[in-house]
Amino acid sequence: MNQTVRPPSPESTTTVTAHARRSMDTETTDAAPPQRPAPSPPKVAKAGTVTVVAMLLVALAGAAAVLWAWHLWPFASTVEVTENSYVRGQVTTLSSQVSGYVTEVPVRDFQFVKAGEPLVRVDDRIYRQQLEQAEAQLDIARASLANVDQTMAQTVATVAVRKAALDQATAQLAQVKATYERVSSLTQKGIRAETDLDGAVANLKVAEAGVAAAEANVSLADAQVRAADVSRSGLTAQVRAAEAAVDLARINLGNTVIAAPTDGQISESSVRMGQYVTAGTQLMFLVPPARWIVANYKETQTARMRVGQPATIEVDGLDGAALRGTVEELAPAAGSEFSVLKADNASGNFTKVVQRIPVRIRLLEGQPLAERLRPGMSVIARVDTASAGPSAPAP
């Protein structure tokens, strides 16, 4: 059977299309998210202001940090601080003055010792023999001097005897001369014979010869006295030399014992028993109890620094414990002037470098922690320059 297909009517088509449009509008409305409202212009201006203020605060904080770091206004302080400071002490190097084998080291490392306490002993047998030999030479020199003194005394006595003989010969010559004159006068008058005159002349010549011989003997005795005196001077010098040799030998013998020159604490010993040491061999160090601080300040920090100003010391090795002190001395020159190699600024390019001035700080008494300080320890030094007046004008 044949069926006829009718086309849809315009009314039904319009109804279906409107229904589909409403369905699509409903789906579109359900799927689209809600839109945010646009920011208002006043809120944008407020955020920009906050950013500018924050940047200004950061800039001010940076400038304040720089001013504080360099101690400039308004952060300038009268307290000068440096970390380039250290504990100092009289560290003494103990060395041997003689050569020999070490026979004893009666101390241990880091021991506290008293002045005069033996630290090292060197074999002293050779030095004892040298002392005995020097004493024997001294005895010989003294005996020779005593012998010369005896000879000189005898020579002086001989001079006295010969001077007496000269006086006797002189008196005899005077008597003979008087006899000669009397005989000569009588002979001229014819009272005495010529033979008597000849005898008187002969006696006069003998007497004159006796006086001459006596004078020669006195001169010889005087020369012997002078020779004995010269010999005595030489022997006296030999005695002094022998005495000096004895003293030197005694000193060398005493130097076989290396003793502590003062109270203090010794370092680790580098010498052992049986070791051979020579003169100048370093044995150990001795650190006396005296301590002070040397702070190397920049030259720009010392303008108002004076002796006697109070100081505070913070010790790194004592957990930053603070000690009190005073400025004792300022160095007479910058530290660079005491260096072995000095900078030559006369040639080439010049770069200005701030120099350091060493300042010695004395620790005040009555601080138990000061006994724990050791030379070489690092500290932070602070000197209060408020008590110092303005710098004196240059002359």
C-alpha positions in Angstrom: 0.0 0.0 0.0 1.3 3.3 -0.9 1.9 5.9 2.0 2.2 9.5 1.3 4.9 11.5 3.3 3.7 15.0 4.2 6.2 17.8 4.6 6.3 19.4 8.1 4.1 22.4 8.5 5.5 25.9 9.0 4.0 26.1 12.4 5.6 23.0 13.7 8.9 24.0 12.3 8.7 27.4 14.1 7.9 25.7 17.3 10.8 23.3 17.2 13.3 26.1 16.3 12.2 28.3 19.2 12.4 25.4 21.6 16.0 24.6 20.5 17.0 28.3 20.8 15.7 28.4 24.4 17.6 25.2 25.2 20.9 26.6 23.9 20.4 29.9 25.8 19.9 27.9 29.0 23.1 25.9 28.5 25.1 29.0 27.7 23.9 30.8 30.8 24.7 27.8 33.0 28.3 27.2 31.6 29.6 30.9 31.6 31.4 31.8 35.0 30.6 35.0 36.8 32.8 38.0 35.7 35.0 39.9 38.4 34.4 43.6 38.7 37.1 45.8 37.3 39.4 47.5 40.0 38.6 51.0 40.7 41.2 53.7 39.9 41.7 54.9 43.6 42.9 51.4 44.7 45.7 51.4 42.0 47.0 54.8 43.2 47.1 53.5 46.8 49.3 50.5 45.9 51.8 52.7 44.1 52.1 55.0 47.1 52.9 52.0 49.4 55.6 50.9 47.0 57.3 54.3 46.9 57.2 54.5 50.7 58.7 51.1 51.0 61.6 52.0 48.7 62.3 55.2 50.6 62.4 53.2 53.9 64.8 50.7 52.4 67.0 53.6 51.1 67.0 55.3 54.5 67.8 52.0 56.2 70.8 51.5 53.9 72.1 55.0 54.4 71.7 54.6 58.2 73.6 51.3 58.0 76.5 53.0 56.1 76.6 55.9 58.6 76.5 53.5 61.5 79.2 51.3 60.0 81.5 54.3 59.5 80.6 55.9 62.8 79.4 59.1 61.0 76.8 61.6 62.2 74.4 60.9 63.9 76.1 57.6 64.9 79.5 59.1 65.8 80.9 57.7 69.1 83.7 58.7 71.4 84.6 55.0 71.8 87.2 53.9 69.3 87.1 50.2 68.6 89.5 47.8 66.8 89.7 44.1 66.4 93.4 44.3 65.4 94.6 43.9 69.0 96.4 41.2 70.8 97.6 40.1 74.3 101.3 40.7 74.7 103.9 39.5 77.3 107.6 39.2 77.8 108.1 35.9 76.1 111.8 35.0 76.9 113.8 32.5 74.8 115.9 30.3 77.0 119.1 29.1 75.3 122.3 27.4 76.4 125.5 29.4 76.8 127.8 26.4 76.8 128.1 23.2 74.8 127.7 19.7 76.1 125.3 16.8 76.7 122.1 17.4 78.6 122.2 15.4 81.8 118.9 16.4 83.3 115.6 18.2 82.5 113.9 18.5 85.9 110.8 20.4 84.7 107.8 19.4 82.6 106.0 21.2 79.8 103.9 24.2 80.8 105.1 24.1 84.4 105.1 27.2 86.6 108.6 27.9 87.9 110.2 30.4 90.3 113.2 32.6 89.6 116.5 30.6 89.9 114.8 27.2 89.6 116.9 24.8 87.5 115.4 24.0 84.1 118.2 22.1 82.2 121.5 20.7 83.3 124.5 20.2 81.0 127.4 17.8 81.7 129.8 19.9 83.8 132.8 17.6 84.1 134.9 19.4 81.5 134.0 22.8 82.9 135.0 21.7 86.4 138.4 20.6 85.1 138.8 23.9 83.3 138.1 25.7 86.5 140.7 23.7 88.4 143.2 24.3 85.7 142.6 28.1 85.8 142.9 28.0 89.6 146.3 26.3 89.3 147.5 28.9 86.8 146.4 31.5 89.2 148.4 29.9 92.0 151.5 29.9 89.8 151.1 33.5 88.9 150.6 34.5 92.5 153.7 32.5 93.5 155.8 34.2 90.8 154.5 37.6 92.0 155.4 36.7 95.6 158.9 35.7 94.5 159.4 39.0 92.7 158.2 40.8 95.8 160.8 39.0 97.8 163.5 39.7 95.3 162.5 43.4 95.2 162.7 43.6 99.0 166.2 42.1 98.9 167.2 44.6 96.2 165.9 47.5 98.1 167.9 46.3 101.1 171.0 46.0 98.9 170.5 49.6 97.8 170.4 50.7 101.4 173.6 48.8 102.1 175.4 50.2 99.1 174.3 53.7 99.9 175.8 53.2 103.3 179.0 52.0 101.7 178.9 55.1 99.5 178.6 57.3 102.5 181.5 55.6 104.1 183.7 55.9 101.0 182.7 59.6 100.7 183.8 60.2 104.4 187.0 58.3 103.8 187.7 60.4 100.7 187.2 63.6 102.7 189.6 62.4 105.3 192.2 61.4 102.7 191.8 64.7 100.9 192.4 66.6 104.1 195.5 64.5 104.8 196.7 65.2 101.3 196.3 68.9 101.6 198.1 69.0 104.9 201.0 66.9 103.6 201.2 69.0 100.5 201.4 72.2 102.5 204.1 70.8 104.8 206.1 69.5 101.8 206.1 72.9 100.2 207.5 74.4 103.5 210.2 71.6 103.5 208.8 70.1 106.7 207.7 66.8 105.1 209.5 64.7 102.5 208.4 64.3 98.9 207.7 60.6 99.5 205.1 61.5 102.1 203.4 63.7 99.5 203.5 60.8 97.0 201.8 58.5 99.5 199.1 61.1 100.2 198.4 61.4 96.5 198.1 57.7 96.1 195.7 57.5 99.1 193.6 60.2 97.6 193.3 58.4 94.3 192.3 55.2 96.1 189.7 57.0 98.1 188.3 58.7 95.0 188.1 55.3 93.3 186.3 53.8 96.3 183.7 56.6 96.1 183.2 56.0 92.4 182.8 52.2 93.0 180.3 52.8 95.8 178.3 55.1 93.5 178.3 52.5 90.8 177.1 49.9 93.2 174.3 52.1 94.3 173.3 52.8 90.7 173.3 49.1 90.0 171.2 48.3 93.0 168.7 51.1 91.9 168.5 49.5 88.4 167.8 46.1 90.0 165.0 47.7 92.0 163.5 49.2 88.8 163.8 45.9 87.0 162.1 44.1 89.9 159.4 46.7 89.8 158.8 46.2 86.1 158.8 42.4 86.6 156.3 42.8 89.4 154.0 44.9 87.2 154.1 42.1 84.5 153.4 39.4 87.1 150.6 41.5 88.6 149.0 41.6 85.1 149.4 37.9 84.9 147.7 37.4 88.2 144.8 39.5 87.1 144.6 37.5 83.8 144.7 34.3 85.8 141.9 35.6 88.1 139.8 36.5 85.1 140.4 33.0 83.7 139.2 31.6 87.0 136.1 33.8 86.9 135.4 32.8 83.3 135.8 29.1 84.1 133.5 29.6 87.1 130.9 31.4 84.9 131.0 28.6 82.3 130.6 26.0 85.1 127.6 28.0 86.4 126.1 28.2 82.9 125.9 24.4 82.8 122.7 24.9 84.8 120.1 26.8 82.8 117.8 28.4 85.5 114.7 30.5 85.2 115.6 34.2 85.1 112.2 35.2 86.6 108.9 33.7 87.8 106.7 32.4 85.0 105.4 29.5 83.0 107.6 27.5 80.6 106.5 26.4 77.2 106.8 23.0 75.7 110.4 21.9 76.0 112.4 21.1 72.9 115.3 19.6 74.7 115.7 16.0 75.9 118.1 14.3 78.3 121.2 13.0 76.4 120.8 15.6 73.7 124.0 17.5 72.6 123.5 21.3 72.7 125.7 24.1 71.6 125.9 27.7 72.7 122.8 29.5 71.5 120.6 26.3 71.1 117.0 27.2 71.8 115.7 25.1 74.7 112.3 26.5 75.7 110.4 29.7 76.3 109.5 31.4 79.6 106.4 33.5 79.9 106.4 35.8 82.9 103.0 36.7 84.5 103.0 40.3 83.3 100.4 40.9 80.5 99.3 43.9 78.5 97.4 44.7 75.3 98.7 46.2 72.1 95.9 47.5 69.9 96.7 48.6 66.4 94.4 51.6 65.7 93.9 53.4 62.5 95.7 56.7 62.5 92.3 58.4 62.0 91.1 56.9 65.3 94.0 58.3 67.4 93.2 62.0 67.1 91.6 62.3 70.5 93.4 59.4 72.1 95.5 60.2 75.2 97.4 58.4 77.9 95.3 57.5 80.9 92.0 57.1 79.0 89.8 54.2 80.1 89.7 51.1 77.9 87.6 47.9 77.7 89.0 44.6 76.5 86.8 41.8 75.2 88.7 38.5 75.0 87.6 36.1 72.3 89.1 33.1 74.2 87.0 33.9 77.3 83.6 34.0 75.6 83.9 37.7 75.1 84.5 38.5 78.8 85.3 42.2 79.4 88.4 43.4 81.2 89.2 47.0 82.2 92.4 48.9 81.5 93.9 52.2 80.7 95.9 53.6 77.8 99.5 53.4 78.9 101.5 54.5 75.8 101.1 55.4 72.1 103.8 54.1 69.7 106.3 56.7 68.6 105.7 55.8 64.9 103.4 53.8 62.7 103.8 50.1 62.6 105.0 50.3 59.0 108.1 52.2 60.1 109.3 49.2 62.1 108.9 46.7 59.3 111.9 45.3 57.6 110.8 46.2 54.1 109.4 49.8 54.0 107.2 51.0 51.2 108.8 53.3 48.7 106.3 56.0 47.7 108.8 58.2 45.9 108.3 56.4 42.5 105.4 55.0 40.6 101.7 55.4 41.3 100.8 56.4 44.9 97.9 54.8 46.7 97.1 56.2 50.1 96.8 53.5 52.8 95.6 54.3 56.3 98.4 53.5 58.7 98.1 51.7 62.0 99.4 53.2 65.3 100.1 50.6 68.1 98.6 51.6 71.4 99.7 49.9 74.6 96.9 49.3 77.2 97.6 48.4 80.8 95.2 46.0 82.5 93.9 47.2 85.9 94.7 45.1 88.9 92.1 43.1 90.8 90.7 41.2 87.8 91.0 37.4 88.2 90.2 36.7 84.6 93.4 38.6 83.6 95.4 35.6 84.9 93.9 33.5 82.1 95.3 35.7 79.4 98.0 34.3 77.2 100.3 36.3 74.9 99.1 36.2 71.3 95.3 35.9 72.2 93.0 38.0 70.1 90.9 40.7 71.8 88.6 43.6 70.9 89.9 46.9 72.3 87.7 49.8 73.0 89.1 53.2 74.2 86.8 55.9 75.5 88.1 59.2 74.2 85.4 61.3 75.8 87.7 62.5 78.5 90.2 63.9 76.0 90.0 67.6 75.0 90.4 68.8 71.4 93.6 68.0 69.7 96.4 70.4 70.4 97.3 72.6 67.5 100.4 71.8 65.7 103.4 74.0 66.7 
